[in-house]
Amino acid sequence: MDRKTLTTVTPDIRAAYKKAVHLPNENERLLALKDLVIAEPGFVEARSKLRDLERKKIMSVSGLSRFFARLGSPSGKVKSLTKNNPVKAMALCEETLAKTLDNLPILNLLAEAADKANAPFIAAEAMERAAELRPDEYQYMIKMATYLQKAGRAEEAMKRLHAVATHYPDNKEIQDAYRAAINADAKQREQAKSVGMAVIEKGGGSNAIGSRSAAILQLLENTIHDAAQAKLVAIELQKILDGGESMDVRRKLASAYIIMGEFDKAIQELNKVIASTSAYDPTLDKRLEEAEIGKIDKEIAQIKRRPPKDLEDPAARIAELQAERDQLRLDHALSRIEHYPNDIGLVFDLGKLRLERGEYDLAIEQFMESRQSARCEIISRMALAECYEKQGRYDEAVSELETVLSVLPRLDKERLPTTYSLAQIMETTGNKERALALYKELHELEPRFRDVSARIKALEESKAPAAEAAGEETAKE
């Protein structure tokens, strides 16, 4: 089963998706997206939005309501269907999960059916949801990593297992899974490189353009690290285009040009792809923005390094380019939101841009919306806390940070910066006891994190004179 995106699904499915996400009622959106996922199981954007709505639904009901929603789950029927008709088994799982996502047996069965249907990326997503629901039960994380490796995403599996392996250093099952992910990542990187280079060197057979294209694209996605490599791949991509038009190849050629710093060429290729695309593609727009920003940054760097002789005021020109860059970023972000107002990722991106611009009230509006999504909740709350802190609204900042800490697993990488931010606010507001306790908690998790050791020392030293003074007052009495 192929993994499909908004740009690769059929026009009918794309139109149905746009209609579904614009439905005013959340339950109607959920049901429409559920039907869409059943019709096109590999459609990742629809699947992601469906899970966001399902998660929001279970967060709004009691545990007892979730229990009753699980009653009558068709586990036996799903198991029997998985053997001969895994796609139908997946559909039955989606019907059940639409009632409540908090159904671990059905999530497990969905993963098994998806694996049988040769869709390990869906199996991995199912186990990711299970891991979110039961963060202390590490077997779901191990299963997710296994499916990620099957989907060719061993690097992601390795990263996901790293924190778990650190937390359970004596657990053989976890350590074995982590080592397997490391080995799989190394193998996948080597295979991508060797297969790509072999086809480039030998050429294709009866389907030369197709096989060479696949190999080059794989090489480009997995092994390019510098301009020299990008230049070699760009030459091969151009050869493919000489033998037949391909917008996918042009997209990759644009990526190679961006790495090479040939931004005008990248913009030219991207505009050709955009002109050939019937529907607006936000990922293409982001790539175009990257090329346009790269072009501006390149000119700024050149002026700083060696200003042109005919440039009267280099500083003024740099300021002009920086303003142009800031406006360009805002224009692109607003354009993407205009086309996809319900895309939570784009909503969050606009919020981050508003935050960088110091437009805190506008940023807060975006983050309040994006935190409704499971995918963006943590980062949105952290960004909200930053906005509130900048405005001096410390109680609201603390509330957001404490909410984040209440849901993050103990060894999640985001706990470190979140705890640090909370400790800083405690210092600012004069609650030095709480600040010290938080810094010590951080020191226990990661002794070398930022300047935690220095802050602990400073706070403890400031406590000592105060304690001595209090002792002297007591003695006088």
C-alpha positions in Angstrom: 0.0 0.0 0.0 1.4 3.4 -1.0 1.8 6.3 1.3 -0.1 9.2 -0.3 -0.2 13.0 0.3 -2.5 15.8 -0.7 -0.6 16.2 -3.9 -0.6 12.5 -4.9 -4.2 11.5 -4.1 -6.8 11.6 -6.9 -8.7 14.9 -7.5 -11.9 13.3 -6.1 -10.2 12.4 -2.8 -8.5 15.8 -2.6 -11.8 17.6 -3.1 -13.5 15.3 -0.5 -10.7 16.1 1.9 -11.1 19.9 1.5 -14.8 19.6 2.0 -14.4 17.5 5.1 -11.9 19.8 6.9 -14.2 22.8 6.3 -17.3 21.2 7.9 -18.4 23.4 10.8 -19.3 20.6 13.2 -16.4 18.7 14.7 -18.2 15.4 14.9 -19.2 15.8 11.2 -15.6 16.5 10.3 -14.5 13.4 12.3 -17.0 11.1 10.5 -16.2 12.6 7.1 -12.4 12.1 7.6 -13.0 8.6 8.9 -14.9 7.7 5.7 -12.1 9.3 3.7 -9.4 7.3 5.5 -11.4 4.1 4.9 -11.6 4.9 1.2 -7.9 5.9 0.9 -6.1 4.3 3.9 -2.6 5.6 2.8 -3.7 9.3 2.8 -1.5 10.6 5.6 -2.9 14.2 5.9 -6.5 12.8 6.3 -5.3 10.2 8.8 -3.4 12.8 10.9 -6.4 15.2 11.1 -8.7 12.3 11.9 -6.5 11.2 14.8 -6.3 14.8 16.1 -10.1 15.0 16.3 -10.3 11.5 17.8 -7.8 12.5 20.5 -9.7 15.7 21.2 -12.9 13.7 21.5 -11.5 11.3 24.2 -10.0 14.2 26.2 -13.4 15.7 26.5 -15.1 12.6 28.0 -14.7 10.7 31.3 -12.9 7.4 31.7 -16.3 5.7 32.2 -17.6 7.1 28.9 -14.5 5.7 27.2 -15.1 2.3 28.8 -18.7 2.1 27.5 -17.5 3.2 24.0 -15.1 0.2 24.0 -17.9 -2.3 24.7 -18.7 -4.5 21.8 -15.5 -3.9 19.9 -15.3 -6.4 17.0 -11.9 -7.8 17.8 -12.7 -11.3 16.7 -14.0 -10.2 13.4 -11.0 -8.0 12.8 -8.7 -10.9 13.5 -10.4 -13.2 11.0 -10.5 -10.5 8.3 -6.8 -9.7 8.7 -5.8 -13.1 7.3 -7.5 -12.7 3.9 -8.7 -9.1 3.7 -6.5 -6.8 5.8 -7.8 -3.6 4.1 -11.3 -4.5 5.2 -10.0 -5.3 8.7 -8.4 -1.8 8.8 -11.7 -0.2 7.8 -13.5 -2.0 10.7 -10.8 -0.8 13.1 -11.3 2.8 11.9 -15.0 2.5 12.4 -14.3 1.4 16.0 -11.7 4.0 16.8 -14.0 6.8 15.6 -16.1 5.9 18.7 -13.1 6.1 21.0 -9.4 6.3 20.2 -8.7 4.9 23.7 -9.0 1.3 22.5 -5.6 -0.4 22.7 -6.7 -3.9 21.4 -8.1 -2.2 18.3 -5.0 -0.1 17.8 -2.9 -3.3 18.0 -5.2 -5.0 15.5 -5.0 -2.0 13.2 -1.2 -2.2 13.3 -1.3 -6.0 12.5 -3.8 -5.5 9.6 -1.8 -2.6 8.2 1.4 -4.7 8.3 -0.4 -7.5 6.5 -1.5 -4.9 3.9 2.1 -3.9 3.4 1.5 -0.5 5.0 4.0 -0.4 7.9 3.7 3.4 8.1 0.1 3.0 9.2 1.1 0.3 11.6 3.7 2.6 13.1 1.2 5.4 13.4 -1.2 3.1 15.3 1.5 2.2 17.8 2.4 5.8 18.2 -1.1 6.6 19.3 -1.0 3.6 21.7 2.3 4.9 23.1 0.7 8.3 23.7 -2.2 6.8 25.5 0.1 4.6 27.7 3.5 6.3 27.9 4.7 4.1 30.6 4.1 0.9 28.7 7.3 0.7 26.5 6.2 -2.3 24.4 4.2 0.1 22.2 7.2 2.2 21.5 9.2 -1.0 20.6 6.4 -2.1 18.2 6.3 1.4 16.6 10.1 1.3 16.1 9.8 -2.1 14.4 7.2 -0.9 12.0 9.1 2.3 11.3 12.1 0.2 10.3 9.9 -1.8 7.9 8.7 1.5 6.4 12.3 2.4 5.7 12.5 5.0 8.5 15.1 3.3 10.8 16.6 6.7 11.7 13.4 7.8 13.2 13.0 4.5 15.0 16.5 4.9 16.5 15.7 8.4 17.7 12.4 7.4 19.3 14.1 4.5 21.1 17.0 6.5 22.4 15.2 8.1 25.3 13.6 4.8 26.3 16.9 3.0 26.2 18.5 5.7 28.4 15.7 5.3 30.9 15.9 1.5 31.0 19.6 0.7 30.7 19.2 -2.8 32.2 16.1 -3.8 30.2 17.4 -6.3 27.6 14.3 -6.1 25.4 14.6 -2.4 25.1 18.4 -2.4 24.6 18.1 -5.1 21.9 15.4 -3.1 20.1 17.6 0.0 20.2 20.6 -1.8 18.8 18.5 -3.3 16.1 17.3 0.2 15.1 20.9 1.5 15.0 21.9 -1.4 12.8 18.9 -1.0 10.5 19.6 2.7 10.1 23.2 2.0 9.1 22.0 -0.7 6.6 19.3 1.5 5.1 21.7 4.4 4.6 24.2 2.1 2.9 21.6 0.4 0.7 20.3 3.8 -0.4 23.8 4.9 -1.3 24.9 1.7 -3.1 21.6 1.2 -5.0 21.6 4.8 -6.2 25.2 4.8 -7.3 24.9 1.5 -9.0 22.0 2.6 -11.2 23.7 6.0 -11.9 26.9 4.2 -13.1 25.2 1.4 -15.0 22.3 3.2 -16.5 18.8 1.6 -16.8 17.4 -1.3 -18.8 14.2 -1.2 -20.7 12.8 1.3 -18.2 15.9 3.4 -17.9 14.3 6.7 -17.0 12.1 5.2 -14.3 14.8 3.2 -12.6 17.4 5.9 -12.8 14.9 8.4 -11.5 14.0 6.3 -8.6 17.6 5.7 -7.7 18.6 9.4 -8.0 15.6 10.5 -5.9 16.6 7.9 -3.2 20.2 9.1 -3.3 19.1 12.7 -3.1 16.8 12.1 -0.1 19.3 10.1 1.9 22.9 10.9 1.2 23.4 14.5 0.1 25.3 16.5 2.6 27.2 19.2 0.7 27.2 21.3 -2.5 29.7 18.9 -4.3 27.4 15.9 -3.9 24.4 18.1 -4.9 26.1 19.1 -8.1 26.8 15.5 -9.1 23.1 14.6 -8.4 21.9 17.7 -10.3 23.8 16.6 -13.4 22.1 13.2 -13.3 18.7 14.7 -12.6 19.1 16.9 -15.7 20.0 13.8 -17.8 16.7 12.2 -16.6 14.8 15.3 -17.7 16.5 15.3 -21.1 15.0 11.9 -21.6 11.4 12.8 -20.5 9.5 15.3 -18.4 8.9 14.7 -14.7 7.7 17.2 -12.2 8.9 15.0 -9.3 12.4 15.1 -10.8 12.2 18.9 -11.1 11.3 19.2 -7.4 14.4 17.2 -6.5 16.5 19.2 -8.9 15.3 22.3 -7.1 16.3 20.8 -3.8 19.8 20.1 -5.2 20.1 23.7 -6.5 19.1 25.0 -3.0 21.9 22.9 -1.4 24.3 24.2 -4.1 23.3 27.8 -3.3 22.0 28.2 -6.9 18.8 29.9 -5.7 17.7 31.5 -9.0 17.8 28.0 -10.7 15.9 26.5 -7.8 13.2 29.2 -8.0 12.9 28.6 -11.8 12.4 24.9 -11.3 9.9 25.3 -8.5 7.9 27.8 -10.5 7.7 25.3 -13.3 6.3 22.6 -10.9 3.9 25.1 -9.4 2.6 26.1 -12.8 1.9 22.4 -13.7 0.0 21.7 -10.4 -3.7 22.2 -10.5 -4.1 22.5 -6.7 -2.2 24.7 -4.3 0.5 22.7 -2.6 1.8 24.2 0.8 4.9 22.1 0.7 5.9 23.5 -2.6 5.2 27.0 -1.3 7.5 26.3 1.6 10.2 25.1 -0.7 9.8 28.2 -2.9 10.1 30.4 0.2 13.2 28.6 1.3 14.8 29.3 -2.1 13.7 33.0 -2.1 15.0 33.5 1.5 18.2 31.7 0.6 18.7 34.1 -2.3 18.3 37.1 0.0 20.6 35.6 2.7 23.2 34.9 0.1 23.2 38.6 -1.0 23.4 39.8 2.6 26.4 37.5 3.2 28.2 38.7 0.1 27.7 42.4 1.1 29.1 41.7 4.6 32.0 39.8 3.2 32.9 42.2 0.3 30.6 45.1 -0.4 30.3 46.0 -4.2 32.3 49.1 -5.0 29.2 50.8 -6.5 27.1 50.3 -3.3 27.1 53.6 -1.4 25.6 52.4 1.9 26.1 48.7 2.6 24.4 48.9 6.0 21.2 50.4 4.5 21.1 47.8 1.8 21.4 45.0 4.3 18.6 46.5 6.4 16.5 46.8 3.2 17.1 43.1 2.4 16.3 42.0 6.0 13.0 43.8 5.8 12.3 42.3 2.5 13.1 38.8 3.9 10.8 39.3 6.9 7.9 40.5 4.7 8.5 37.6 2.3 8.2 35.1 5.2 5.0 36.7 6.4 3.4 36.8 2.9 4.1 33.1 2.4 2.8 32.1 5.8 -0.4 34.1 5.2 -0.9 32.7 1.8 -0.6 29.1 3.1 -3.2 29.9 5.9 -5.5 31.5 3.3 -5.5 28.2 1.3 -5.6 25.8 4.3 -7.1 27.7 7.3 -7.7 24.4 9.2 -4.1 23.0 8.8 -2.9 23.1 12.4 0.7 22.9 11.3 0.4 26.0 9.2 -1.4 27.8 12.0 1.4 27.0 14.4 4.0 28.1 11.8 2.3 31.5 11.5 2.2 31.8 15.3 6.0 31.2 15.5 6.6 33.9 12.9 4.4 36.3 14.8 6.3 35.5 18.0 9.6 36.2 16.2 8.3 39.5 15.0 7.2 40.5 18.5 3.5 40.4 17.6 2.6 38.6 20.8 -1.2 39.1 20.8 -1.4 37.8 17.2 0.9 34.9 18.0 -1.2 33.9 21.0 -4.3 33.7 18.8 -2.5 31.2 16.5 -1.1 29.1 19.4 -4.5 29.0 21.2 -5.8 27.3 18.0 -2.9 25.1 17.3 -2.7 23.7 20.8 -6.1 21.9 20.2 -4.2 19.4 18.0 -2.4 16.5 19.7 0.5 16.9 17.2 1.1 20.6 18.1 -0.2 20.8 21.7 3.1 20.6 23.5 5.0 23.0 21.3 2.0 25.4 21.2 1.8 25.5 24.9 5.5 26.2 25.2 5.3 28.9 22.6 2.2 30.4 24.5 4.3 30.4 27.7 7.0 32.4 25.9 4.5 34.9 24.6 3.0 35.4 28.1 6.4 35.7 29.7 7.4 38.4 27.1 4.2 40.3 28.1 4.9 39.9 31.8 1.8 37.6 32.2 3.8 35.2 34.4 0.8 33.3 36.0 -0.4 32.3 32.5 3.1 31.4 31.4 3.5 29.1 34.5 0.1 27.5 33.9 1.1 26.5 30.3 4.5 25.2 31.3 3.1 23.2 34.2 0.5 21.7 31.9 3.3 20.6 29.5 5.3 19.0 32.4 2.2 17.2 33.6 1.8 15.3 30.3 5.4 14.8 29.2 7.1 11.5 30.1 10.0 12.0 32.6 12.7 11.4 30.0 11.1 13.3 27.1 13.7 15.7 25.6 11.3 18.6 25.9 11.2 18.4 29.7 14.6 20.0 29.9 13.9 23.3 28.2 10.4 23.4 29.7 11.6 22.9 33.3 14.4 25.5 32.6 11.9 28.1 31.4 9.6 27.5 34.4 12.6 27.8 36.8 13.6 31.1 35.2 10.1 32.5 35.7 10.2 31.4 39.3 13.5 33.4 39.7 12.0 36.4 38.0 9.0 36.4 40.2 11.0 35.9 43.4 10.1 32.3 44.1 13.7 31.2 44.6 12.9 28.1 46.5 10.8 26.7 43.7 13.4 27.8 41.1 16.1 26.0 43.1 14.1 22.8 43.3 13.4 22.9 39.5 17.1 23.5 38.7 18.1 20.6 40.9 15.5 18.4 39.1 17.2 19.5 35.8 20.6 18.8 37.2 19.6 15.2 38.1 18.3 14.6 34.5 21.2 16.3 32.7 24.0 17.9 34.8 25.5 19.8 31.8 22.3 21.4 30.6 22.9 25.0 29.9 24.0 27.0 33.0 22.0 24.9 35.5 25.0 24.2 37.8 25.9 27.9 38.0 22.3 28.9 38.7 22.1 26.3 41.5 25.3 27.6 43.0 24.1 31.2 42.8 20.8 30.5 44.4 22.3 28.4 47.2 24.9 31.2 47.9 22.1 33.8 48.0 20.3 31.6 50.5 23.2 31.4 52.9 23.4 35.0 54.0 19.6 35.2 54.4 19.7 32.1 56.6 22.6 33.6 58.7 20.7 36.8 59.1 17.6 35.0 60.2 19.7 33.0 62.7 21.1 36.2 64.2 17.7 37.8 64.6 16.5 34.7 66.4 19.5 34.7 68.7 18.8 38.4 69.6 15.3 37.6 70.6 
